Amino acid sequence: MRIEDLEPRIHELRPRFDAVATEVGKVLVGQEGMVKRLLIGLLANGHILLEGVPGLAKTTAVKALAHALDGQFSRIQFTPDLLPADVLGTQLYNPREGSFSTRKGPVFATILLADEINRAPAKVQSALLEAMQERQVTIGSESYPLPAPFLVMATQNPIEHEGTYPLPEAQIDRFLMKIRVDYPTRDEEREIVIRSAGAPAALSPVCSLQHVEQAQGLVQQIVIEQVVGDYILDLVRATRDPSAYGLKLDRYIEFGASPRASIGLAAAARAHAFLEGRGYVTPDDVKRVGLDVLRHRVLLTYEAEAEQLSSDSLIRNLFDTVPTP
């Protein structure tokens, strides 16, 4: 589809998602960047991992987003004793009829909030991995498709290690974006305290799943010119071979980002362009989403950790060095 044909349709649908952000703002003070990235994940049909200390409204934001959409919301509180059947569902035997029936688990939802996802053991993570990648689950010998759209929005606490399990790298790579949630400003925290004394705001659905699916279809058609596509490839490939781009970072990066990062960066940049009302991607779109798409896909060496370097700082170095078209 040509840009001039695409943009009128984008302008028709975008107010729906502006309304979602406004609705979420009724219960969330500040955190506009987090809300925008949740919408990017929704539009790009990609899963989101939210990381921040307790009390920063990560769970509140995801619940508010789900309530602003006309879809099914499910929450799973991940704990060390959780079983795969608690997430996926199980088969029940009926002795009277001598047959099995399937009871579907909470994973069958439009938005699945996986709260404190790093508290679940490996078996649960493996079960969730199929749902995230294939958009289906296997119960017994049968496979069941998940609703469309299906999004996992997970939270984890970076400072508490007691009773937690590191997420497998294969699962981390399935998250389109990893969002770091920061503390509110002083004025925002004052507003939070004032609001806490009143009754919580009631949220209403302002965007249907049909609108979401239409927007996701438009996002996939947003144009990425070859020069911008090459910029995306250069950024991702620079994480694997920094010296080829004039960066002396080889001893700090153990593994760079995979081609799934290139796909994710392009998808997230398209979604950002949609929210800006454009039918084409600019290098600025790539820069706005690049850190969130790449930070969890670059594995650092022990030397980098010893020198207290973070993946964020290395990725910012890439963006500063790789030529912008």
Buried (B, 14 or more C-beta within 10 A) or exposed (E): EEEEEBBEBBEEBBEBBEBBBEBBBBBBBBBEBBBBBBBBBBBBBBBBBBBBEEEBBBBBBBBBBBBBBBBBBBBBEBBEEBEBBBBBBBBEEEEEEEEEEEEBBBBBBBBBBBBBBBBBBEEBBEBBBBBBEEBEBBBEEEEBEBBEBBBBBBBBBEEEEEEBBEBEEEBBBBBBBBBBBEEBEEEBEEBBEEBEEEEEEEBEBBBEBEBBEBBBEBBEBBBBEEEBBEBBBBBBBBBBEBEEBEBEBEEBBEEBBBEBBBBBBBBBBBBBBBBBEBBBBBBEBBBBBBBBBBBBBBBBBEEBEEEEBEBBEBBBBBBEBBEEB
